[in-house]
């Protein structure tokens, strides 16, 4: 069973019930043409608006998001199973980010001085044009908006190609922008398959491409963008290390590991997936961690008491279960879970694997669901080596009472971000992005807003 699509429609299937509740017809070539034409026409007008006007638009959308928070949250829960409290939090985080960029973004776009004598040269940050954004289903609102907010503030227009199982969320976002007064063409939604994405990338009106998703999807889209000589930013998979040193506060580390791994039913790229613990404290950590995970309540995502809902897609649950079984065959130990839960919903038991070693499936692959892998490290140096033994490099965590030592370890980790005595997260004030097969480029902060700008040098009276 899949939630992808029929030959003519995107399909929304409720993973908590197994029932199809909406179908959205694919756009034809003429529909795509109209969307791209609106985005191009919208750009020609939007780029001329003062940045203060664009910032006011962000404040307006924040207000609309809060008014529509319940509808947005319930749509996310229905489409991909996000627990309702986490869905509401996602909407609020998005509204806060709108307000943060409205306040701080204009300064990031202001002309930048240079060391040239007499202040005769400066750098102007100018918009590129319509940006195609290919987005995933795991954060249907936040993932879209964390890219769209700075892009639109910079003067670009935004063309969203959302995951096919969350098109209802895409259309609600389009309604919200319109309700906030955004001009036509600045935020477009296209409902197309792979062929439509390829057509959009090749279209000369699309200036650049942003992708969040799997390594496979990112590589395919980046190849097409490269062939068209268009910039792209990729935020792809992750198998984030969560390092716990012997001197760490184990109770706090356990709390953070539990949230960092099982939030959003474990379906987060930037999540604590490989929990690497020094051998001397591993038994105590394991006992506390298994107890904490076992206490998590699984069930109807509309029930506030449930921390873990269903996985978003049935095919992905099957894939996850296969990875767990393969890891056990390779010699890992099952401490908790490891099974599909019975019933019509797409639930998977919160799972803890121990004695995971390099080369095993759950060590080298990304497990996108409620499964944690416990890995023993001899010492801090071994922990770093284990953490870096991955094709991914999105983010990581280091837990230690010695912050100086933790900062030294952070500098040795091959990741785009490191969180010391905290679990990985995204925040508008700091950039997010990866290295290695986790992608390239950055979102959020001033790095994110400038990724899709032309840094234009202007030099006055150079002779």
Protein Blocks (a to p, Z undefined) as FASTA:
>chain_A
ZZkbafkbccdddfknopafbdcddddfklmmmmmmmmmmmmmmmmmpcfklmmmmmmmm
mmmmmmmmmmmmmmmmmmnopafklmmmmmmmmmmmmmmmmmmmmmmmpccddfbehhla
ccddddfbjcdddddfklmmlmmmmmmmmmmmnopacdddddfklmmmmmmmmmmmmmno
paehkaccddddfklmmmmmmpmklmbdcddddfklmmmmmmmmmmnopacddddddddd
ddddfkbcfklmmmmmmmmmmgghhpafbacfbccddfklmmmmmmmmmmmmmmpccddf
klmklmbdcdfbfklmmmmmmmmmmmmmnopacfegjiacedjbdcdcddddehiaehia
klmpccddjdddddddfblmlmmmmmmmcfbdfbccdddfblmlmmmmmmmpccfbdceh
iacdddfkbccddehjnogcjeehjklmmmmcccddddehiZZ
